[in-house]
Amino acid sequence: MKRKILAISFVISLVFAYCLSGLQQPSAQAEESTTDYDQQIRQAEEEKKKAESRLESLEKDLKELEDSKGDILKYIKKVDKKIEKISNTISGLKKQIETSRKELAKIQEECSQLQEKQNEQYEIMKKRIKYMYENGEEGYVEAIFSASSFADFLSRSEYVQKISEYDANVFAEYSKRMTEIEHSQSLMEAKVDEICSLQDEAVADQDSLKKLKTSKKDEVKKLNSAISVTDKRVQTYNAQVAKQEQKVEALLLQKQQEIQKKEAEAAKKAPQSAQASGGNTSTDGADPAASNASYAANTGELRWPLNVSGRISSKFGSRTSPTEGASTYHKGLDIAVSSGTPIIASGAGKVVTATYSSSAGNYIMIYHGNSLYTVYMHCSKLSVKVGDTVKQGDVIGNVGSTGVSTGPHLHFGVTVNGNYVNPLNYVSQ
């Protein structure tokens, strides 16, 4: 949510319209009557600068908030991946537990069956022992000695011995197998317990991550709220900047109207003054700068506005806008030179504008007489003020990159009778 508020609505064109309207150089009386307007304009521009400064600070805060939100959202994605990984682990452990419990059930079933067989064998042994107890050893002796032959005797004797050995071996085998099965059962139960323990740990980690995710989402909600508030404040200060620019526009218009009014009054009084003075049309006492300016305008002898040639990076006329806020019809020359390069007056005249605007940056306008003006924009420094008289070649400022600009350069413009003209028709490198 990146924002870069360029207050480019400041109507420099109105300033130009006022200065380029074809009026002759304003009289001292007219200038005195507009002093109050100049003060109000300066005050409005100061208020605009304050609003722009606060706007810049809020935009910085807004960017920081949005960056923080972005970082948290990235972190939440990482947490989601961890939760997903743990969920997969838990699913795997559940399958292991299920498999292990099935194996344990089989072992337990085998153990139960073996125990049952052992019990049956034990019952048979008990009956045999009971028979021996009830009949005494004579029964076995009688069974042996009642043999019909020696071979029969040996066979019966061996049979009795084998019965006893069989009973002992079976019981021993059952006991051994039971021990093995019980051991397997113990191992399987331990395995199941271990897997269950791992599952419990994974579930606990998952719950912890879910709580962390919830807390981070709460942080995002707070940031969204802060972003909304800050964004509204940005809009408020942006509106204040626009309001001050409109105020400047209105004051400039009033100033223009006042000058036109005073000039009209002076024009009416001029014939009467000339008649009263005996028709004297001498130029004694006239402003030498104005005379020089008229000469420059009549002869076209303006000079290059720098002491170095520089490089023309954008000519007069149609073009592709080099950056946001720049026009597609260029009303001057862009001369690329190093920042700080001195800017010189192209001709003798009077400074009618020396101020700052969000589009032109620091800029100067000089009136040379006969409706000829020159304009110098994007200055890093202004060395003259409104009302100053300058000679051709005087340093009036330094090259910079203020306002809507892509780098250090001087925008040099020329207007005649209120219309922009190609500066190369008046100057050359």
VOPAGU-2260 file (C-alpha; in pm, 1 decimal, decimal comma):
REM VOPAGU-2260
SITE   aa  ch    i         X         Y         Z
SITE  MET   A    0       0,0       0,0       0,0
SITE  LYS   A    1     254,6     228,3    -105,4
SITE  ARG   A    2     165,4     590,4    -147,3
SITE  LYS   A    3     358,8     885,8    -277,4
SITE  ILE   A    4     153,7    1202,9    -266,9
SITE  LEU   A    5     276,6    1447,0    -527,5
SITE  ALA   A    6     108,9    1781,3    -472,8
SITE  ILE   A    7     123,9    1870,2    -838,0
SITE  SER   A    8    -205,6    2056,8    -847,2
SITE  PHE   A    9     -37,8    2385,6    -760,0
SITE  VAL   A   10    -130,6    2599,0   -1053,7
SITE  ILE   A   11     191,2    2745,2   -1176,1
SITE  SER   A   12       2,2    2815,8   -1495,3
SITE  LEU   A   13    -196,3    3078,1   -1308,9
SITE  VAL   A   14     124,0    3248,1   -1201,1
SITE  PHE   A   15     237,1    3236,9   -1561,2
SITE  ALA   A   16     -99,8    3362,9   -1679,0
SITE  TYR   A   17     -66,9    3656,4   -1446,5
SITE  CYS   A   18     292,6    3726,4   -1540,7
SITE  LEU   A   19     256,7    3641,9   -1908,3
SITE  SER   A   20     -69,2    3820,1   -1976,5
SITE  GLY   A   21      92,0    4076,7   -2201,3
SITE  LEU   A   22      97,5    4347,5   -1935,0
SITE  GLN   A   23     384,4    4594,2   -1930,5
SITE  GLN   A   24     613,7    4590,7   -1630,5
SITE  PRO   A   25     397,8    4670,3   -1324,7
SITE  SER   A   26     417,9    5024,0   -1193,5
SITE  ALA   A   27     547,1    5102,2    -843,2
SITE  GLN   A   28     194,8    5201,8    -740,2
SITE  ALA   A   29      56,8    4868,2    -857,8
SITE  GLU   A   30     332,2    4679,0    -675,9
SITE  GLU   A   31     262,9    4865,1    -351,5
SITE  SER   A   32    -105,2    4779,2    -374,3
SITE  THR   A   33     -25,1    4407,1    -405,7
SITE  THR   A   34     217,2    4384,8    -111,9
SITE  ASP   A   35     -56,9    4253,2     116,5
SITE  TYR   A   36    -137,9    3980,7    -139,9
SITE  ASP   A   37     227,4    3880,8    -150,6
SITE  GLN   A   38     232,6    3845,0     227,6
SITE  GLN   A   39     -83,8    3634,0     222,3
SITE  ILE   A   40      57,8    3418,7     -58,0
SITE  ARG   A   41     380,5    3362,2     136,4
SITE  GLN   A   42     177,7    3272,5     446,0
SITE  ALA   A   43     -37,4    3027,7     247,8
SITE  GLU   A   44     274,8    2871,6      97,6
SITE  GLU   A   45     425,8    2836,8     445,5
SITE  GLU   A   46     110,0    2663,8     567,1
SITE  LYS   A   47     126,1    2438,7     262,0
SITE  LYS   A   48     490,1    2351,7     339,5
SITE  LYS   A   49     397,0    2264,2     698,7
SITE  ALA   A   50     113,1    2042,8     576,5
SITE  GLU   A   51     347,6    1878,4     322,8
SITE  SER   A   52     605,1    1816,6     595,6
SITE  ARG   A   53     344,2    1654,4     820,0
SITE  LEU   A   54     213,2    1461,7     519,2
SITE  GLU   A   55     562,8    1328,7     449,7
SITE  SER   A   56     598,7    1219,3     812,8
SITE  LEU   A   57     260,7    1043,1     806,9
SITE  GLU   A   58     347,3     870,1     479,5
SITE  LYS   A   59     666,1     743,9     643,9
SITE  ASP   A   60     464,2     615,3     942,3
SITE  LEU   A   61     215,0     456,0     704,3
SITE  LYS   A   62     492,4     278,8     514,4
SITE  GLU   A   63     641,7     148,5     839,2
SITE  LEU   A   64     300,9      16,7     946,7
SITE  GLU   A   65     245,6    -150,9     611,6
SITE  ASP   A   66     597,8    -299,6     620,1
SITE  SER   A   67     531,6    -435,4     969,8
SITE  LYS   A   68     203,1    -583,0     852,1
SITE  GLY   A   69     380,3    -742,7     556,8
SITE  ASP   A   70     646,4    -893,1     785,3
SITE  ILE   A   71     381,5   -1040,1    1018,0
SITE  LEU   A   72     183,5   -1185,0     726,4
SITE  LYS   A   73     503,7   -1352,1     600,9
SITE  TYR   A   74     564,8   -1486,9     951,9
SITE  ILE   A   75     206,5   -1621,4     966,4
SITE  LYS   A   76     271,7   -1807,1     639,1
SITE  LYS   A   77     577,7   -1968,6     797,0
SITE  VAL   A   78     371,5   -2065,2    1103,1
SITE  ASP   A   79     105,1   -2213,4     873,4
SITE  LYS   A   80     370,2   -2427,0     705,6
SITE  LYS   A   81     494,3   -2547,8    1046,3
SITE  ILE   A   82     136,9   -2628,6    1154,0
SITE  GLU   A   83      83,4   -2820,1     830,2
SITE  LYS   A   84     409,2   -3011,5     882,8
SITE  ILE   A   85     315,3   -3101,4    1240,4
SITE  SER   A   86     -34,3   -3203,8    1127,3
SITE  ASN   A   87     125,1   -3443,4     880,4
SITE  THR   A   88     350,8   -3574,7    1159,1
SITE  ILE   A   89      51,7   -3628,2    1388,0
SITE  SER   A   90    -131,1   -3813,6    1110,4
SITE  GLY   A   91     173,0   -4038,2    1062,8
SITE  LEU   A   92     200,3   -4104,9    1435,4
SITE  LYS   A   93    -168,9   -4194,8    1452,4
SITE  LYS   A   94    -116,6   -4453,0    1178,7
SITE  GLN   A   95     186,3   -4591,1    1364,8
SITE  ILE   A   96     -15,5   -4616,7    1686,0
SITE  GLU   A   97    -298,1   -4790,7    1502,8
SITE  THR   A   98     -57,5   -5040,1    1341,9
SITE  SER   A   99     130,0   -5100,5    1668,0
SITE  ARG   A  100    -192,6   -5158,2    1861,0
SITE  LYS   A  101    -304,0   -5413,2    1601,3
SITE  GLU   A  102      28,9   -5593,4    1641,1
SITE  LEU   A  103      -6,6   -5574,8    2018,5
SITE  ALA   A  104    -356,8   -5723,3    1993,5
SITE  LYS   A  105    -218,6   -6015,9    1792,1
SITE  ILE   A  106      52,8   -6077,2    2051,2
SITE  GLN   A  107    -201,4   -6059,6    2328,4
SITE  GLU   A  108    -425,2   -6307,3    2139,4
SITE  GLU   A  109    -131,9   -6543,8    2088,8
SITE  CYS   A  110     -44,4   -6512,6    2454,1
SITE  SER   A  111    -403,9   -6588,3    2548,5
SITE  GLN   A  112    -416,1   -6897,6    2325,1
SITE  LEU   A  113     -85,5   -7025,5    2459,2
SITE  GLN   A  114    -203,5   -6968,3    2811,8
SITE  GLU   A  115    -516,8   -7164,8    2732,6
SITE  LYS   A  116    -317,1   -7458,0    2590,7
SITE  GLN   A  117     -86,8   -7446,2    2889,0
SITE  ASN   A  118    -385,2   -7460,4    3118,2
SITE  GLU   A  119    -524,1   -7762,0    2928,3
SITE  GLN   A  120    -189,7   -7941,9    2951,5
SITE  TYR   A  121    -173,2   -7853,6    3314,6
SITE  GLU   A  122    -516,2   -8009,3    3370,8
SITE  ILE   A  123    -400,0   -8331,2    3202,4
SITE  MET   A  124     -90,5   -8340,3    3420,1
SITE  LYS   A  125    -303,6   -8281,1    3728,1
SITE  LYS   A  126    -524,9   -8577,0    3638,1
SITE  ARG   A  127    -219,6   -8799,2    3584,0
SITE  ILE   A  128     -68,3   -8691,3    3913,4
SITE  LYS   A  129    -405,2   -8746,9    4082,1
SITE  TYR   A  130    -419,6   -9098,5    3936,2
SITE  MET   A  131     -67,6   -9173,8    4064,2
SITE  TYR   A  132    -162,2   -9037,0    4405,3
SITE  GLU   A  133    -484,4   -9236,4    4428,6
SITE  ASN   A  134    -334,4   -9566,6    4301,4
SITE  GLY   A  135      10,8   -9523,7    4440,6
SITE  GLU   A  136     325,7   -9619,4    4257,5
SITE  GLU   A  137     197,6   -9983,6    4246,6
SITE  GLY   A  138     -17,5   -9893,2    3955,1
SITE  TYR   A  139     284,4   -9795,2    3746,2
SITE  VAL   A  140     484,6  -10094,0    3884,7
SITE  GLU   A  141     195,7  -10328,2    3813,6
SITE  ALA   A  142     158,2  -10188,4    3467,8
SITE  ILE   A  143     525,1  -10250,9    3402,0
SITE  PHE   A  144     556,7  -10597,9    3565,6
SITE  SER   A  145     236,2  -10728,6    3415,6
SITE  ALA   A  146     411,0  -10732,1    3081,4
SITE  SER   A  147     381,7  -11059,3    2893,3
SITE  SER   A  148     740,9  -11057,3    2783,2
SITE  PHE   A  149    1066,2  -10885,0    2843,4
SITE  ALA   A  150    1023,5  -10680,6    2529,2
SITE  ASP   A  151     679,7  -10576,1    2650,7
SITE  PHE   A  152     835,4  -10490,3    2984,6
SITE  LEU   A  153    1093,6  -10268,9    2822,0
SITE  SER   A  154     829,0  -10104,9    2606,7
SITE  ARG   A  155     601,0  -10029,3    2902,1
SITE  SER   A  156     888,2   -9900,6    3111,6
SITE  GLU   A  157    1003,5   -9673,0    2828,1
SITE  TYR   A  158     645,1   -9555,7    2776,0
SITE  VAL   A  159     607,7   -9445,9    3135,9
SITE  GLN   A  160     939,2   -9260,5    3119,1
SITE  LYS   A  161     843,2   -9086,0    2796,5
SITE  ILE   A  162     514,3   -8971,5    2944,8
SITE  SER   A  163     696,1   -8808,1    3229,2
SITE  GLU   A  164     954,4   -8649,5    2998,1
SITE  TYR   A  165     683,3   -8533,9    2760,2
SITE  ASP   A  166     494,1   -8363,8    3036,4
SITE  ALA   A  167     808,8   -8191,0    3154,3
SITE  ASN   A  168     913,8   -8083,9    2802,8
SITE  VAL   A  169     571,4   -7953,7    2708,4
SITE  PHE   A  170     545,1   -7753,5    3024,1
SITE  ALA   A  171     896,6   -7618,1    2975,1
SITE  GLU   A  172     821,4   -7527,5    2609,7
SITE  TYR   A  173     500,4   -7352,4    2702,3
SITE  SER   A  174     678,5   -7161,5    2975,2
SITE  LYS   A  175     955,7   -7055,7    2734,2
SITE  ARG   A  176     708,5   -6945,0    2467,1
SITE  MET   A  177     502,7   -6760,1    2723,3
SITE  THR   A  178     815,3   -6574,3    2837,6
SITE  GLU   A  179     894,1   -6473,9    2477,0
SITE  ILE   A  180     542,0   -6358,0    2409,6
SITE  GLU   A  181     525,6   -6157,9    2731,5
SITE  HIS   A  182     857,7   -5995,7    2637,5
SITE  SER   A  183     723,8   -5905,5    2289,4
SITE  GLN   A  184     411,0   -5769,1    2450,1
SITE  SER   A  185     615,0   -5553,4    2685,3
SITE  LEU   A  186     820,4   -5415,6    2392,9
SITE  MET   A  187     510,9   -5343,3    2186,4
SITE  GLU   A  188     338,5   -5170,1    2477,9
SITE  ALA   A  189     650,2   -4958,0    2529,9
SITE  LYS   A  190     652,1   -4872,3    2157,2
SITE  VAL   A  191     286,8   -4770,4    2167,8
SITE  ASP   A  192     350,1   -4556,8    2477,2
SITE  GLU   A  193     646,6   -4388,9    2304,4
SITE  ILE   A  194     448,9   -4310,8    1990,7
SITE  CYS   A  195     159,2   -4177,6    2200,1
SITE  SER   A  196     405,3   -3957,9    2386,5
SITE  LEU   A  197     541,9   -3822,3    2054,9
SITE  GLN   A  198     186,4   -3759,6    1940,8
SITE  ASP   A  199     106,6   -3568,2    2259,0
SITE  GLU   A  200     417,2   -3352,5    2208,8
SITE  ALA   A  201     325,3   -3284,5    1844,6
SITE  VAL   A  202     -30,5   -3190,3    1942,0
SITE  ALA   A  203     106,1   -2957,3    2212,3
SITE  ASP   A  204     339,1   -2793,9    1954,8
SITE  GLN   A  205      48,8   -2761,8    1713,9
SITE  ASP   A  206    -169,0   -2595,6    1979,0
SITE  SER   A  207     117,0   -2359,3    2065,2
SITE  LEU   A  208     161,6   -2261,8    1700,0
SITE  LYS   A  209    -213,6   -2208,2    1658,8
SITE  LYS   A  210    -211,5   -1973,9    1959,1
SITE  LEU   A  211      89,8   -1791,6    1810,9
SITE  LYS   A  212     -92,4   -1758,8    1479,5
SITE  THR   A  213    -399,1   -1619,9    1657,5
SITE  SER   A  214    -185,9   -1361,7    1840,3
SITE  LYS   A  215     -19,8   -1258,4    1513,4
SITE  LYS   A  216    -359,1   -1221,9    1348,3
SITE  ASP   A  217    -459,8    -995,1    1637,6
SITE  GLU   A  218    -147,2    -787,3    1568,1
SITE  VAL   A  219    -247,3    -762,2    1202,2
SITE  LYS   A  220    -594,0    -640,7    1306,2
SITE  LYS   A  221    -434,7    -371,8    1524,0
SITE  LEU   A  222    -202,2    -272,6    1239,5
SITE  ASN   A  223    -496,2    -257,2     998,3
SITE  SER   A  224    -670,3     -25,1    1241,3
SITE  ALA   A  225    -357,9     192,6    1273,9
SITE  ILE   A  226    -312,4     192,4     895,4
SITE  SER   A  227    -673,8     300,2     848,7
SITE  VAL   A  228    -634,8     586,4    1098,5
SITE  THR   A  229    -302,5     697,1     949,4
SITE  ASP   A  230    -439,3     673,8     596,6
SITE  LYS   A  231    -728,8     901,3     692,4
SITE  ARG   A  232    -481,1    1149,0     841,2
SITE  VAL   A  233    -278,0    1133,1     520,8
SITE  GLN   A  234    -593,5    1214,6     324,6
SITE  THR   A  235    -669,5    1499,9     565,6
SITE  TYR   A  236    -325,2    1656,8     523,2
SITE  ASN   A  237    -335,9    1595,3     149,9
SITE  ALA   A  238    -663,0    1790,3     146,6
SITE  GLN   A  239    -495,1    2065,7     351,1
SITE  VAL   A  240    -215,1    2088,4      94,7
SITE  ALA   A  241    -471,6    2113,1    -185,4
SITE  LYS   A  242    -665,4    2374,5      13,9
SITE  GLN   A  243    -357,0    2592,3      58,6
SITE  GLU   A  244    -276,3    2558,9    -310,8
SITE  GLN   A  245    -628,6    2669,3    -394,5
SITE  LYS   A  246    -583,8    2961,4    -156,6
SITE  VAL   A  247    -262,3    3060,0    -330,0
SITE  GLU   A  248    -441,6    3029,0    -664,9
SITE  ALA   A  249    -721,2    3255,1    -546,3
SITE  LEU   A  250    -477,1    3511,6    -403,9
SITE  LEU   A  251    -275,2    3514,7    -723,5
SITE  LEU   A  252    -592,6    3573,6    -920,2
SITE  GLN   A  253    -691,2    3860,7    -688,2
SITE  LYS   A  254    -339,4    4000,3    -718,4
SITE  GLN   A  255    -360,2    3982,8   -1097,5
SITE  GLN   A  256    -695,6    4158,1   -1098,0
SITE  GLU   A  257    -560,4    4428,2    -865,5
SITE  ILE   A  258    -259,9    4486,9   -1088,8
SITE  GLN   A  259    -480,0    4503,9   -1397,4
SITE  LYS   A  260    -702,9    4753,8   -1221,3
SITE  LYS   A  261    -412,1    4976,2   -1116,6
SITE  GLU   A  262    -251,0    4954,5   -1459,8
SITE  ALA   A  263    -579,2    5056,0   -1621,0
SITE  GLU   A  264    -608,4    5354,2   -1385,1
SITE  ALA   A  265    -248,8    5452,7   -1457,8
SITE  ALA   A  266    -309,7    5424,5   -1830,9
SITE  LYS   A  267    -605,3    5665,5   -1803,8
SITE  LYS   A  268    -398,0    5917,6   -1607,1
SITE  ALA   A  269     -97,3    5898,6   -1841,3
SITE  PRO   A  270    -231,7    6139,8   -2113,0
SITE  GLN   A  271    -330,0    6395,4   -1851,3
SITE  SER   A  272      15,7    6379,5   -1692,4
SITE  ALA   A  273     184,2    6413,0   -2029,3
SITE  GLN   A  274     -28,2    6720,0   -2117,1
SITE  ALA   A  275      38,7    6875,6   -1776,3
SITE  SER   A  276     414,8    6832,3   -1821,7
SITE  GLY   A  277     408,7    7006,8   -2156,8
SITE  GLY   A  278     417,2    6693,9   -2370,1
SITE  ASN   A  279     762,2    6596,0   -2246,2
SITE  THR   A  280     823,1    6237,7   -2363,2
SITE  SER   A  281    1181,7    6209,5   -2242,2
SITE  THR   A  282    1286,0    5880,2   -2086,8
SITE  ASP   A  283    1485,9    6057,2   -1815,7
SITE  GLY   A  284    1435,7    5875,1   -1485,2
SITE  ALA   A  285    1309,9    5556,0   -1653,5
SITE  ASP   A  286    1409,9    5220,9   -1513,2
SITE  PRO   A  287    1734,6    5126,4   -1697,7
SITE  ALA   A  288    1660,3    4759,0   -1644,1
SITE  ALA   A  289    1328,0    4801,6   -1819,8
SITE  SER   A  290    1496,7    4977,3   -2111,0
SITE  ASN   A  291    1756,7    4704,3   -2137,2
SITE  ALA   A  292    1482,6    4444,9   -2110,8
SITE  SER   A  293    1286,5    4607,8   -2393,0
SITE  TYR   A  294    1599,0    4605,9   -2603,7
SITE  ALA   A  295    1656,5    4238,8   -2530,8
SITE  ALA   A  296    1300,2    4156,6   -2618,9
SITE  ASN   A  297    1304,6    4361,7   -2939,0
SITE  THR   A  298    1635,3    4225,7   -3063,8
SITE  GLY   A  299    1597,6    3873,2   -2929,3
SITE  GLU   A  300    1936,5    3894,9   -2762,9
SITE  LEU   A  301    1882,5    3651,0   -2478,3
SITE  ARG   A  302    2175,5    3431,5   -2377,5
SITE  TRP   A  303    2212,7    3069,6   -2267,3
SITE  PRO   A  304    2098,5    3046,7   -1899,7
SITE  LEU   A  305    2417,0    2867,1   -1789,0
SITE  ASN   A  306    2788,5    2929,2   -1821,0
SITE  VAL   A  307    2825,1    2571,8   -1945,5
SITE  SER   A  308    2653,7    2409,1   -2242,6
SITE  GLY   A  309    2517,7    2105,0   -2058,2
SITE  ARG   A  310    2307,2    1843,2   -2238,1
SITE  ILE   A  311    1951,1    1901,5   -2358,8
SITE  SER   A  312    1772,5    1599,9   -2209,1
SITE  SER   A  313    1422,4    1705,4   -2318,2
SITE  LYS   A  314    1335,1    1948,9   -2597,0
SITE  PHE   A  315    1038,0    2181,1   -2641,3
SITE  GLY   A  316     715,4    2014,2   -2758,2
SITE  SER   A  317     548,6    1673,3   -2734,7
SITE  ARG   A  318     726,3    1400,1   -2541,1
SITE  THR   A  319     675,7    1087,9   -2329,1
SITE  SER   A  320     632,4    1183,1   -1962,7
SITE  PRO   A  321     966,7    1102,4   -1791,6
SITE  THR   A  322     809,2    1054,1   -1446,4
SITE  GLU   A  323     479,2    1062,8   -1260,9
SITE  GLY   A  324     341,1    1416,8   -1252,6
SITE  ALA   A  325     543,4    1542,2   -1551,9
SITE  SER   A  326     363,1    1676,1   -1860,2
SITE  THR   A  327     358,3    1510,3   -2201,8
SITE  TYR   A  328     388,2    1849,7   -2376,4
SITE  HIS   A  329     711,3    2014,0   -2271,3
SITE  LYS   A  330     696,5    2393,3   -2251,8
SITE  GLY   A  331    1069,4    2451,9   -2235,6
SITE  LEU   A  332    1414,0    2292,4   -2243,9
SITE  ASP   A  333    1552,9    2051,7   -1984,6
SITE  ILE   A  334    1927,2    2107,5   -1960,6
SITE  ALA   A  335    2110,2    1833,2   -1768,3
SITE  VAL   A  336    2408,7    1959,9   -1566,7
SITE  SER   A  337    2559,6    1890,0   -1224,8
SITE  SER   A  338    2364,2    1989,7    -914,9
SITE  GLY   A  339    2476,1    2328,3    -784,5
SITE  THR   A  340    2574,9    2468,8   -1127,4
SITE  PRO   A  341    2507,9    2848,6   -1125,1
SITE  ILE   A  342    2199,6    2966,1   -1317,5
SITE  ILE   A  343    2232,8    3305,0   -1484,3
SITE  ALA   A  344    1976,8    3557,4   -1603,8
SITE  SER   A  345    1921,3    3513,2   -1976,5
SITE  GLY   A  346    1852,9    3883,0   -2009,3
SITE  ALA   A  347    1815,7    4200,5   -1806,1
SITE  GLY   A  348    1484,9    4246,0   -1630,3
SITE  LYS   A  349    1286,8    4226,5   -1309,6
SITE  VAL   A  350    1213,6    3919,8   -1093,5
SITE  VAL   A  351     836,9    3876,9   -1073,2
SITE  THR   A  352     832,0    3526,5    -915,2
SITE  ALA   A  353    1080,2    3350,9    -686,6
SITE  THR   A  354     911,5    3076,8    -487,6
SITE  TYR   A  355     848,7    2702,6    -453,0
SITE  SER   A  356     578,9    2479,7    -595,5
SITE  SER   A  357     537,6    2102,3    -568,5
SITE  SER   A  358     570,8    2057,4    -946,3
SITE  ALA   A  359     827,5    2321,0   -1051,1
SITE  GLY   A  360    1019,1    2306,5    -722,9
SITE  ASN   A  361    1213,2    2624,8    -652,5
SITE  TYR   A  362    1162,5    2844,8    -957,8
SITE  ILE   A  363    1218,4    3201,1   -1084,8
SITE  MET   A  364    1042,2    3413,1   -1345,6
SITE  ILE   A  365    1197,6    3727,5   -1494,0
SITE  TYR   A  366    1009,5    3993,3   -1691,1
SITE  HIS   A  367    1218,9    4148,5   -1970,2
SITE  GLY   A  368     960,4    4392,6   -2106,7
SITE  ASN   A  369     743,2    4379,2   -2418,6
SITE  SER   A  370     557,4    4072,6   -2283,6
SITE  LEU   A  371     875,2    3860,9   -2279,8
SITE  TYR   A  372     941,6    3638,4   -1978,7
SITE  THR   A  373    1198,4    3369,3   -1897,2
SITE  VAL   A  374    1141,7    3089,2   -1645,9
SITE  TYR   A  375    1397,5    2881,2   -1449,9
SITE  MET   A  376    1268,5    2570,5   -1263,6
SITE  HIS   A  377    1386,7    2295,3   -1023,1
SITE  CYS   A  378    1651,9    2515,2    -857,5
SITE  SER   A  379    1835,2    2386,8    -552,3
SITE  LYS   A  380    1879,0    2745,8    -433,6
SITE  LEU   A  381    1725,1    3084,7    -516,0
SITE  SER   A  382    1962,2    3383,7    -507,9
SITE  VAL   A  383    1702,7    3652,1    -592,7
SITE  LYS   A  384    1364,4    3759,1    -462,7
SITE  VAL   A  385    1053,3    3915,5    -611,2
SITE  GLY   A  386    1118,5    4277,7    -706,6
SITE  ASP   A  387    1493,6    4237,8    -765,5
SITE  THR   A  388    1634,7    4395,1   -1082,0
SITE  VAL   A  389    1890,5    4176,9   -1260,1
SITE  LYS   A  390    2135,6    4226,9   -1545,5
SITE  GLN   A  391    2205,8    3976,4   -1817,0
SITE  GLY   A  392    2457,3    3721,3   -1679,5
SITE  ASP   A  393    2376,4    3774,6   -1309,5
SITE  VAL   A  394    2366,5    3455,3   -1100,7
SITE  ILE   A  395    2005,2    3406,1    -990,7
SITE  GLY   A  396    2019,3    3052,7    -841,8
SITE  ASN   A  397    2168,8    2705,4    -865,8
SITE  VAL   A  398    2067,1    2391,9   -1053,5
SITE  GLY   A  399    1887,5    2122,7    -848,8
SITE  SER   A  400    1618,7    1855,8    -868,6
SITE  THR   A  401    1332,5    2002,5    -663,7
SITE  GLY   A  402     966,2    1944,2    -749,8
SITE  VAL   A  403     870,6    1680,9   -1008,4
SITE  SER   A  404    1213,8    1587,8   -1137,9
SITE  THR   A  405    1415,6    1278,5   -1230,7
SITE  GLY   A  406    1756,5    1431,0   -1156,4
SITE  PRO   A  407    1960,7    1754,6   -1149,4
SITE  HIS   A  408    1868,5    1978,4   -1442,5
SITE  LEU   A  409    1742,3    2325,4   -1533,6
SITE  HIS   A  410    1403,6    2366,3   -1697,0
SITE  PHE   A  411    1437,0    2685,8   -1903,5
SITE  GLY   A  412    1125,3    2840,3   -2055,9
SITE  VAL   A  413    1046,6    3146,8   -2268,3
SITE  THR   A  414     702,7    3307,3   -2313,7
SITE  VAL   A  415     596,4    3584,9   -2547,1
SITE  ASN   A  416     255,2    3749,0   -2520,3
SITE  GLY   A  417     143,9    3483,0   -2274,5
SITE  ASN   A  418     239,0    3189,3   -2497,4
SITE  TYR   A  419     523,2    2943,3   -2449,8
SITE  VAL   A  420     769,4    2943,5   -2737,9
SITE  ASN   A  421    1070,8    2730,2   -2826,5
SITE  PRO   A  422    1365,1    2873,7   -2628,5
SITE  LEU   A  423    1604,3    2766,4   -2905,5
SITE  ASN   A  424    1449,1    3040,1   -3121,3
SITE  TYR   A  425    1594,9    3290,4   -2873,3
SITE  VAL   A  426    1907,5    3124,7   -2728,6
SITE  SER   A  427    2173,7    2877,0   -2840,1
SITE  GLN   A  428    2425,4    2660,9   -2657,7
